[in-house]
């Protein structure tokens, strides 16, 4: 029997050994768990629509109030014998390694916070989520700040009150995929527009008798194409544009516009063949600004490369000074919009087109002049013909009470103009520059700024960000003089090439096509190591991001070859399209499919013209992240420190956080990025073993 007298001690040592093994496992393969006392909280606090005094808290595994109390009671029982004391010591060691508090610490933390917040109830909801009911006299920000200190808490959020979203009952609304892409249903909960806001449509006219436009919302403006006061549409283009901007919403027929209650100032500047002269368009812009329009939609432009006409530029400058924003289509030539009027003019909001999948429309012009993107349709196979069901194009009103699908940047621009009118219904004092900034800052980033500008516009985010308080004072915009060439404008959808010549009209002036000088292009070569995997050649993805402005160039497939030292180079210099030189850049390199577990290598470099970046001096290790505390430099080693850099930025989308830890480039730092890093570290350890 004596051989069993040390059996409890033996069991304790075995238990200790197993626990330490588990602890080491936690260090080597840590679980994505938030540090104790640093619970995740909302980025911005709501001002309304939450239950006063209530929070929803998610606790870490084994850290709920009931579990903590049970653990404390169990630990108190163990102190009666030596084995129990050893068990408590082992548990404390394991918790410390996992960065979790002792049960006694958690219980004291909870008791203290309950007293400070006058909490009356903590009730389980499901899983590890609990509803906390505290004092309704205390500010929500105070309650959150206190409970985020709670040891063992992972997330702390208000108990939000949700509402149904506004879904119009218009017959063809299910076909309006563009409205859903722009998140308009939630936006309409905030505002459906105001008839005090006027959006001008300078186009081929508007069918003001159309069933979806005939409630008095269309103001009959001037006909500059034929020199009269009847802006009736004898083409189709202008009525289609007007319907997207402001067809009557929720009237059980037809379609709905982005803006349900807007006033539309119809100005006819193009004739029956869909083309018009610069003088007519410039007069139309001036007329709109002089007659109360806060937004002017111009879904038209030059069919051939041409500089911005001086007359048009002057009219735009004057309109902007009067507080009127001018929205123009980027054009449908699948070319650099900087070479085409009116997208290359100053003080305009240039809109590119996207398809149902948020991809760049194949026809849409591109380049550094693009401000934002919006739904314009994208027929498959590079075609200009919409599918039979119209699901790849934009459905809207056309003359005669009909509806039709069209595609083009002409269809994208009115989505932006309608949203601009909605924004102004909440704050009519916004200046054109403030309106443009708001549209850009709330857009959904789709990637390449040359294709999408700041991104595809988002109605919910835009209306949720409209500044309140005193009405801002409109500010004047600069008035640069434009060049002298005069193009023949054509609509952004169809592209007719001649101007109608009814009796008494002025003949069309044909321009001499010119291409504006472009800024010097930065070109560079990359030289790097650390991604070889003993492959003689690789194809890598390269992304270059300008730190100050966020401009970027993407290179989806760059061939690189290695020398005997496994140093890789790209033989042909890469041009940075759409990015101005002379600033600091982040350059990101990502390997091909056989390296899919490797993460992007990030290096910050200062460039000049025609630079060659030599990274071979310091091998770049996959998973080695830039450290803000070290001026965003890499230390050359991928380890637990890089994991902590991600954990500190979970659920953040600010520029610095994305630069450090957005490993899959989805616009937010979350557990998916953490998981990618863990996979990389695991691969590294396996290779070292």
C-alpha positions, 0 to 999 in steps of 0.5 A, a space after each residue: 500500500 505504501 507505493 500509493 501514498 504519493 499517488 495524489 502528488 503524482 497525479 498533480 505533477 501529471 496534471 501540471 505537465 499537461 497544463 504546461 503543454 496546453 499553455 505552450 500550445 496556447 502561445 504557439 497557436 493562440 486563439 483569436 481572443 480579446 485581451 481581458 479588460 479591453 472589450 471591443 466597443 462600437 467605433 461611434 456611439 449612437 445618439 438615438 435608437 437604443 434602449 436607455 441604460 441597457 447594454 449587450 455584453 459578450 463574455 469570453 469562454 468560461 468568463 460569464 458571471 455564473 461561471 466565474 462565481 462557480 470557479 471562485 466557489 470551487 477554488 475556495 473549496 480546494 484550499 482545504 488540502 495540498 492537492 487543491 492548492 496545487 490545482 489552484 496554482 496550476 489554474 492560475 498559471 494557465 490563465 496567466 499564459 492565456 492572458 485571462 484574469 483569475 476568477 477572484 479578479 473577475 468577480 471583484 471587477 464585476 462587483 465594482 462596475 455594477 456599483 459604479 453603473 447602478 446595475 440592477 440586472 445581468 440576464 443571460 440571452 444566449 451563448 455567452 451574451 448577456 443583457 445588462 440593465 443599469 441606471 437610465 440616468 447615466 450617459 450611454 458613453 459612461 456605461 460603455 466605458 465602465 463595462 469595457 474595463 470588465 475583465 473577461 468581457 469581449 464586446 460591449 454594445 448598446 441595446 440598439 432599437 432596429 426599424 424596418 427599411 423603406 421598400 417602395 411598392 413601385 411595380 418594377 422596383 425589384 429590377 432596380 438593383 442599383 438602388 440596393 447596391 447604393 443601400 437606398 432602402 435604409 437611406 429612405 428611412 432617413 429622408 425621401 427628399 424634399 420638394 424644396 430641393 431642385 435638381 436640374 436635368 440638362 439633357 434632351 428634355 423631360 417627358 413631364 407627362 409621364 405617369 411617374 413624373 407628372 405630379 408637378 415635380 417637373 419644372 418646365 425650363 428653357 429649350 436651348 436646343 430649339 430656342 423655345 420654352 418647351 423642354 419636352 423630350 423628343 429623344 428618350 435620354 433625358 427622361 431616362 435620366 430624370 426617372 433615375 433621379 426622381 421618379 415618383 416613389 411608392 406610388 404602386 407603378 413603374 419605378 422609383 427614383 433615388 429621390 422620391 420628392 425632389 423638384 426636377 428642372 427640365 432644360 433641353 440642350 440636346 435635340 432629337 438625335 441626342 446631340 447638342 452644341 457647347 453654347 446650348 449646354 453652357 447656357 443650360 448650366 447658367 440657366 439652372 444655377 440662376 433658377 434655383 437648382 442646387 444640383 445639375 446633372 450632365 449625362 453628356 460629353 465629347 465623343 472624341 478626345 477634346 479639351 474642356 471648352 472655355 465657355 462651359 468651364 466659365 458657366 460651371 465656375 459661375 454655377 459653383 460660386 452660386 452654390 450649385 454642384 455640377 455632376 457629369 458622366 465620365 464617358 463611354 469610350 473605355 479610355 482616360 476620362 482626362 482626355 474627354 470633355 466634360 469629365 476633364 473640366 474643373 469643379 465638376 463631380 465625375 462619375 464612372 459606372 459599375 455593374 450589378 457585381 460592383 465591377 468596373 463597367 467595361 465601357 466606362 472611362 477611367 483615370 485620376 479625374 474620376 471622383 466616385 462611381 455609381 450603378 450604370 450597368 455592364 452587359 456581359 461579354 463587352 457588349 452594349 446590348 442589355 440582357 433579355 431581362 435587363 438585369 445587367 442594365 438600368 431601368 427607368 422612364 422614357 417618353 410616352 409613359 414607357 420604361 426601358 433599360 439602358 446602360 452607360 455612365 449617363 445612367 450612373 451620373 443621375 444616381 449620384 445627382 439624386 443622392 446629392 439632392 437627398 443629402 441637401 434635403 437634410 442640409 441645404 446649406 452644404 456647399 458644392 465642395 462639402 457635398 462632393 467631400 461627403 459623397 466621397 468620404 461615405 462611398 464604398 471603396 471598391 479598389 482601384 481609384 482609377 476605375 472607381 474614384 473614392 468608391 461606389 456611392 452609398 446612400 445610407 452612409 451618406 445620409 447618416 453622415 450629413 452634418 447637423 447644427 447651424 447651416 453651413 455657409 456656401 463657399 466659393 470655388 476657384 475659377 480656373 480658366 479652361 482651354 479654348 477647344 469646343 467639343 461636340 457634346 454627346 450623351 454618356 449613354 448613346 453617342 450620336 455625332 451630329 447636332 440637329 439644325 432646325 430652322 433658325 438654329 446655329 450650325 455645329 462647331 467641330 473642334 480640333 481634337 486635343 489631348 491634354 498634357 499628362 503629369 510625368 509617370 512614375 516608373 519603378 522596378 522591384 527587387 526582393 527576396 524571401 518569397 522564393 520557395 525555390 521557384 525560378 520564376 513567380 507571378 506576383 500581385 503588386 499594389 502601390 498606395 499613396 499614403 497621403 491621398 490613398 491613390 493606388 495602382 494595382 498590378 494583378 500579374 507581374 512576372 519576376 525571376 530569381 537569380 542564384 541568390 534567390 533575389 527576384 526582379 521584375 525586368 520591365 519598369 512598372 508605371 504608377 498610373 493615376 498617382 502623382 509623383 514626389 510622395 511616400 508610398 506603401 508597396 505591397 507584394 503578394 505571392 501566387 496560389 502556391 504561396 497562398 498561405 503567405 501574407 503580403 510584404 509591406 514596405 514604405 518607401 519614398 519615391 522620385 521619378 523612375 525609381 528602382 526599389 531594392 528590397 533584397 538587403 533585408 529579406 521580407 518575411 511573410 507575416 511581418 507587419 509594419 509597426 506604427 511604434 517604429 514608424 511603420 517599419 518591419 523588424 524582419 521577423 514574423 512572430 507573436 508581436 505581429 499577432 498583437 498588432 492585429 488584435 489591437 486593431 480588431 474591427 477598425 477601418 482607419 487608415 493606419 489600422 488598414 495599413 498595418 493589419 488588413 491582410 485580405 484587403 477587405 476594408 476592415 481589420 477583423 478575425 479573418 486577418 488574424 486567422 490569415 496571420 495564424 496560418 502563416 505563422 503555422 506554416 513558418 513553424 512547420 517549415 522550420 521543423 
